[in-house]
Amino acid sequence: MSTRLLLLIAGGLAALFASIAFAVTIGPADISTADVWAAVTAHLGLGESTLPPLRDGIVWNLRMPRTLLAAVCGAGLALCGAVMQSLLRNPLADPFVLGVSSGASTGAVTVVVLGVGGGAVSLSAGAFIGALLSFGLVLALSHSLGGSTDRVVLSGVAAMQLFSALTSFTVLTSADADTTRAVLFWLLGSLTGAGWSDVLLCAVVLAAVLLVCLGHARTLDAFAFGEEAAAALGVRVARTRLVLLCATALLTATLVSSAGAIGFVGLVLPHATRALTGSGHARLLPVTALAGAIFLVWVDTAARTVIDPQEVPVGVVTSLIGVPAFVAVLYRGRRKT
């Protein structure tokens, strides 16, 4: 590991820890960084809490899991975006290009609005099942069309439109006003109600997918020269694409099931970090994940405080930031061509 990469990772980790510690202090209740430290060390068994139960609960049960889930979701979405942009050789690819987000939305709406599962299936579980069904459809459709990268993208667009239409139809025909508002807020991306179980599940899946992607870092470097060149270098193109697409779809489905549809993180962050790391994926992937984590921690902090006491869906804020970046990527691509 190069000295530059070590410095980038060390600096990113320090910035992430500082961001989390500071973000937890921001909110209506007056919480200091010392309070955060006292609560965390007490719950980790490293000391006794000196905080009143109410303040301890605000730190440990409300703000800390939400902030950590924001970091995990940001890291996961940015990682998926970096992998997909390289794998599909499309600078505008992001985790939702495979229709995973739309499928998750349909699954969640089916559970909440139609009551499928009779209460035994939660919103998160319904979203996860819908995401996997959507991805399965994309794989089947793209395989029947030849399995090339452009066919995968087109199949994802088709699945995204199909499941978006199903979601809209279900909400419009079956949901009451209160349910419609709740579902809409979730569909726009929300970390409200984040719990430690969500953090643990998403973190475990993120760690597993990150290891898989880092194990294929050299292979992703080969994909930059095209599929034929990668095959000539000994890469098993179809198998590698299937493994990495399944890994990123699994991670995206897990994140969406916990936090809703948060767009543009996977599109914007990989382009920003390439300026620091270059195109080598052994450097790009971990740094992109750290950048995504820091980015979404601060986006979520702004979303829950900027118009307090109301809360803005996280996906709205990322879209407001991501659309100008998306346009910049388009113009950059135009200049290159």
DRENPAGU-353792 format. One record per residue (C-alpha): residue number from 0; residue in one letter; x, y negated, z. Coordinates in pm, 1 decimal. Each point is the difference from the previous one (the first is absolute). Example, Ala and Ser with C-alpha at 12.3 -4.5 7.8 and 13.67 -1.06 7.14 Angstrom:
REM residues 2
kedren	segu	u	v	w
0	A	1230.0	450.0	780.0
1	S	137.0	-344.0	-66.0
//
This chain:
REM residues 337
kedren	segu	u	v	w
0	M	0.0	0.0	0.0
1	S	147.3	-334.6	-108.0
2	T	72.4	-284.0	239.4
3	R	-246.6	-223.7	-183.8
4	L	-280.2	253.3	37.7
5	L	78.6	45.6	369.7
6	L	-15.8	-376.0	51.1
7	L	-330.1	-25.3	-189.4
8	I	-157.9	281.8	201.9
9	A	133.7	-129.7	331.6
10	G	-119.0	-352.0	-78.3
11	G	-337.7	129.9	-116.3
12	L	-50.5	207.0	314.8
13	A	95.4	-294.6	221.2
14	A	-240.2	-227.4	-188.3
15	L	-276.3	262.8	22.5
16	F	38.2	50.7	375.7
17	A	7.4	-376.4	57.0
18	S	-307.2	-47.1	-221.3
19	I	-196.3	266.8	186.3
20	A	96.1	-139.2	341.4
21	F	-93.9	-353.6	-98.2
22	A	-319.4	94.7	-190.4
23	V	-138.3	181.0	306.1
24	T	22.8	-325.1	199.5
25	I	-215.3	-192.9	-249.4
26	G	-372.1	-15.0	72.2
27	P	-265.3	-153.2	225.9
28	A	143.6	160.2	315.2
29	D	323.3	-156.0	123.9
30	I	253.8	283.7	-28.4
31	S	376.8	-51.2	20.6
32	T	279.3	215.9	-139.4
33	A	85.6	89.6	360.6
34	D	-354.8	132.1	41.1
35	V	40.7	207.7	-315.6
36	W	327.1	143.2	125.1
37	A	-147.2	79.0	341.9
38	A	-301.3	179.3	-147.8
39	V	202.8	200.8	-251.0
40	T	265.3	113.4	247.2
41	A	-265.8	96.6	254.1
42	H	-196.0	212.7	-247.6
43	L	321.2	163.0	-121.5
44	G	82.5	100.7	355.5
45	L	297.4	-236.3	32.2
46	G	-137.1	-204.8	284.5
47	E	-314.6	-115.8	177.7
48	S	-237.5	-251.0	-152.1
49	T	-24.7	-334.4	177.5
50	L	-291.1	-116.4	-219.1
51	P	-365.4	-17.6	102.8
52	P	-203.4	281.8	-159.2
53	L	-175.7	-237.3	-242.3
54	R	322.3	-146.8	-140.2
55	D	161.0	342.6	-13.1
56	G	-299.8	129.5	-195.7
57	I	15.9	-289.6	-246.8
58	V	365.3	73.0	-72.0
59	W	-1.7	379.6	-2.5
60	N	-348.7	91.6	-119.2
61	L	-85.5	-285.3	-235.8
62	R	288.5	-199.1	-144.3
63	M	287.1	249.5	3.0
64	P	-171.2	283.3	-193.8
65	R	-143.5	-249.0	-248.4
66	T	338.3	-163.1	-61.1
67	L	177.9	334.2	-30.8
68	L	-265.7	127.7	-241.6
69	A	51.5	-314.0	-208.4
70	A	373.3	74.2	-11.9
71	V	-53.8	364.2	-96.8
72	C	-257.5	-87.9	-267.9
73	G	220.7	-271.8	-144.6
74	A	299.2	233.4	-13.2
75	G	-201.9	281.9	-156.2
76	L	-171.4	-210.9	-266.1
77	A	327.1	-168.3	-99.6
78	L	176.7	337.2	-17.7
79	C	-274.8	145.1	-221.3
80	G	16.6	-302.7	-226.7
81	A	376.2	31.0	-46.8
82	V	-23.9	369.7	-81.2
83	M	-290.5	-38.5	-240.9
84	Q	154.2	-291.5	-187.6
85	S	309.0	209.8	-63.6
86	L	-181.2	325.9	-63.2
87	L	-250.5	-147.2	-245.7
88	R	246.6	-257.3	-137.1
89	N	-263.6	-267.2	50.3
90	P	90.2	-315.9	196.0
91	L	-369.0	-63.0	71.7
92	A	-67.5	340.9	156.7
93	D	-102.2	10.6	365.0
94	P	-149.0	264.3	233.2
95	F	-352.0	-61.2	-126.3
96	V	74.1	58.4	-368.3
97	L	-90.0	366.4	50.5
98	G	-350.4	-84.1	119.3
99	V	77.7	116.4	352.9
100	S	-137.1	-315.5	160.8
101	S	-327.3	16.6	-193.0
102	G	-45.7	365.4	90.9
103	A	63.7	-77.7	365.5
104	S	-256.5	-279.3	-12.7
105	T	-260.7	234.3	-146.3
106	G	71.3	262.3	265.1
107	A	-31.8	-252.1	281.0
108	V	-322.7	-145.0	-138.1
109	T	-145.3	347.5	-45.3
110	V	55.6	76.8	367.6
111	V	-112.4	-335.6	141.1
112	V	-291.7	-79.2	-229.8
113	L	-136.1	341.6	-94.4
114	G	89.8	172.9	326.9
115	V	169.6	291.0	-174.7
116	G	146.8	237.2	257.6
117	G	-269.2	-66.3	257.5
118	G	236.9	-194.5	225.5
119	A	265.0	272.5	-0.9
120	V	204.9	-184.2	-265.8
121	S	146.0	-339.6	91.1
122	L	44.6	-295.9	-233.3
123	S	375.0	65.2	-16.3
124	A	-50.3	367.8	-81.2
125	G	-251.1	-85.7	-270.5
126	A	241.2	-251.7	-150.0
127	F	281.3	255.0	1.5
128	I	-213.2	266.5	-170.2
129	G	-118.7	-249.7	-261.8
130	A	356.9	-109.3	-71.1
131	L	117.9	356.2	-55.0
132	L	-298.1	76.5	-226.3
133	S	76.4	-307.4	-208.6
134	F	364.9	93.7	-30.8
135	G	-93.6	356.3	-95.0
136	L	-218.2	-139.8	-278.2
137	V	287.6	-217.3	-123.7
138	L	238.8	296.6	-6.9
139	A	-248.8	221.1	-184.3
140	L	-86.8	-268.4	-253.8
141	S	359.7	-106.6	-66.9
142	H	111.1	363.9	-32.2
143	S	-271.4	69.6	-257.8
144	L	117.6	-305.7	-195.3
145	G	363.9	104.9	-7.0
146	G	135.5	-116.4	335.9
147	S	212.7	-290.7	-123.0
148	T	44.0	-310.3	216.3
149	D	-236.5	-215.5	-204.4
150	R	-266.6	271.5	24.6
151	V	40.9	7.1	378.4
152	V	-52.0	-376.7	19.1
153	L	-302.4	8.2	-231.7
154	S	-150.1	290.2	196.2
155	G	48.8	-199.4	319.9
156	V	-178.1	-300.3	-149.7
157	A	-290.2	223.0	-107.8
158	A	-27.4	156.6	346.7
159	M	22.4	-341.3	165.4
160	Q	-290.0	-133.5	-207.8
161	L	-208.5	313.9	56.9
162	F	36.1	2.2	378.4
163	S	-42.6	-377.8	25.1
164	A	-330.5	34.3	-184.6
165	L	-109.2	284.5	229.5
166	T	86.3	-208.8	306.0
167	S	-192.8	-302.3	-123.9
168	F	-301.2	212.0	-96.0
169	T	-9.2	170.3	340.0
170	V	24.3	-325.9	194.0
171	L	-256.6	-182.7	-211.8
172	T	-260.1	276.5	9.4
173	S	38.1	146.2	349.4
174	A	162.1	-241.0	246.2
175	D	-167.4	-257.8	221.3
176	A	141.5	-349.2	48.0
177	D	204.4	78.0	313.6
178	T	149.4	317.0	-146.7
179	T	81.9	-181.7	-323.5
180	R	194.8	-267.7	189.5
181	A	190.6	259.5	203.2
182	V	87.6	207.3	-306.2
183	L	102.6	-306.6	-201.1
184	F	233.4	-116.0	277.9
185	W	165.1	342.5	9.8
186	L	28.5	19.5	-379.3
187	L	188.6	-329.6	-1.2
188	G	256.2	141.5	242.7
189	S	-23.7	-26.5	376.4
190	L	217.3	106.4	291.0
191	T	-272.0	-74.4	254.3
192	G	-49.2	289.2	239.0
193	A	341.9	152.3	-66.7
194	G	89.6	263.1	257.5
195	W	305.8	196.6	94.8
196	S	-129.9	307.7	-181.4
197	D	-7.4	-201.0	-325.1
198	V	354.5	-123.6	59.6
199	L	131.7	350.3	71.1
200	L	-167.0	161.6	-300.9
201	C	108.8	-267.7	-245.2
202	A	354.8	-13.6	141.3
203	V	46.6	377.4	-28.2
204	V	-121.8	4.7	-361.8
205	L	214.2	-304.6	-82.4
206	A	313.0	164.3	143.1
207	A	-63.1	321.5	-193.4
208	V	-65.2	-178.0	-330.9
209	L	301.1	-229.4	49.8
210	L	225.1	303.4	43.6
211	V	-144.6	161.2	-314.6
212	C	51.3	-317.9	-201.7
213	L	354.8	-53.8	128.3
214	G	74.7	360.8	-95.2
215	H	-102.2	-88.8	-355.9
216	A	185.7	-333.7	-8.4
217	R	250.9	108.1	-265.7
218	T	-281.6	151.0	-203.7
219	L	-188.5	-330.3	10.3
220	D	317.5	-172.4	-118.8
221	A	0.3	234.8	-300.0
222	F	-363.8	-85.0	-80.9
223	A	110.9	-359.8	-63.6
224	F	153.4	119.9	-328.3
225	G	-320.0	171.2	-113.9
226	E	-140.9	349.5	27.1
227	E	210.0	142.4	-284.5
228	A	321.0	-135.7	148.8
229	A	-99.4	131.0	343.9
230	A	-68.7	344.3	-145.9
231	A	338.6	-6.5	-173.3
232	L	158.8	-69.1	339.8
233	G	-160.2	315.3	138.4
234	V	-307.4	-153.2	162.3
235	R	-313.1	215.4	-0.7
236	V	-220.2	-286.6	-109.7
237	A	-349.3	148.1	34.9
238	R	72.9	163.8	335.7
239	T	166.3	-311.6	142.9
240	R	-282.8	-225.7	-114.0
241	L	-259.7	231.5	154.8
242	V	184.4	21.3	333.9
243	L	50.7	-375.0	31.1
244	L	-348.6	-91.2	-118.4
245	C	-150.9	243.8	249.7
246	A	219.9	-138.9	278.7
247	T	-90.5	-362.5	-72.9
248	A	-368.4	86.1	-41.3
249	L	-1.3	181.4	335.7
250	L	162.2	-296.6	173.0
251	T	-231.3	-250.9	-167.1
252	A	-307.0	205.8	90.4
253	T	111.9	18.5	364.2
254	L	64.2	-373.7	20.0
255	V	-325.0	-93.9	-172.8
256	S	-198.8	229.6	228.5
257	S	133.1	-191.5	302.5
258	A	21.7	-356.7	-130.3
259	G	-220.8	-27.0	-307.6
260	A	110.0	-125.0	-339.3
261	I	291.9	-242.4	36.0
262	G	116.4	-102.1	-344.7
263	F	309.8	-157.4	-153.8
264	V	247.4	107.4	270.7
265	G	126.8	282.4	-220.3
266	L	15.6	-229.6	-299.7
267	V	181.3	-299.6	145.5
268	L	252.5	132.7	253.3
269	P	201.3	235.9	-228.0
270	H	69.6	-287.6	-240.1
271	A	112.4	-223.4	284.8
272	T	237.7	254.8	152.9
273	R	160.5	98.7	-331.5
274	A	161.6	-343.2	2.5
275	L	180.8	102.6	320.8
276	T	77.4	365.5	-63.7
277	G	15.5	49.3	-375.2
278	S	-178.7	287.5	-170.3
279	G	165.2	291.3	184.2
280	H	-278.1	179.3	184.5
281	A	214.6	120.6	289.3
282	R	26.6	-369.9	92.7
283	L	-330.6	-124.8	-139.4
284	L	-239.8	236.6	179.1
285	P	97.3	-56.9	367.3
286	V	42.7	-375.1	-43.4
287	T	-334.0	-28.4	-181.8
288	A	-171.3	191.2	281.5
289	L	146.5	-236.9	261.5
290	A	-97.1	-306.5	-204.9
291	G	-354.8	130.7	-36.9
292	A	-26.6	62.9	373.3
293	I	114.3	-352.3	90.5
294	F	-222.7	-153.1	-267.7
295	L	-321.3	168.3	112.8
296	V	66.3	-66.0	371.2
297	W	-3.4	-373.0	-72.1
298	V	-286.9	20.9	-247.8
299	D	-214.6	176.7	259.7
300	T	100.4	-252.4	265.2
301	A	-112.3	-281.3	-229.1
302	A	-320.1	185.5	-92.3
303	R	-114.3	30.3	362.9
304	T	100.8	-348.9	114.7
305	V	-14.8	-250.2	-287.4
306	I	-375.3	-70.9	38.0
307	D	-42.6	127.5	356.5
308	P	-244.7	116.7	134.7
309	Q	-89.2	145.8	-340.5
310	E	223.5	256.5	-165.7
311	V	94.9	14.4	-367.2
312	P	33.8	346.9	-157.1
313	V	367.2	80.8	-49.8
314	G	-59.8	92.1	-363.6
315	V	-128.2	-351.4	-69.9
316	V	323.3	-155.9	128.0
317	T	223.4	243.1	-190.8
318	S	-199.0	-71.8	-315.7
319	L	38.4	-375.1	44.4
320	I	376.1	52.3	25.9
321	G	19.1	279.6	-255.4
322	V	-186.9	-155.7	-291.8
323	P	258.0	-278.5	-57.3
324	A	275.4	260.7	32.9
325	F	-183.3	221.8	-250.1
326	V	-13.1	-288.5	-248.2
327	A	370.7	-64.8	56.5
328	V	77.9	364.0	-80.9
329	L	-203.8	-28.3	-321.0
330	Y	189.4	-310.8	-109.8
331	R	332.3	158.4	91.1
332	G	-84.4	302.2	-215.0
333	R	-102.7	-228.6	-284.7
334	R	333.6	-183.3	9.8
335	K	189.0	330.2	-11.4
336	T	-191.5	113.5	-307.3
//
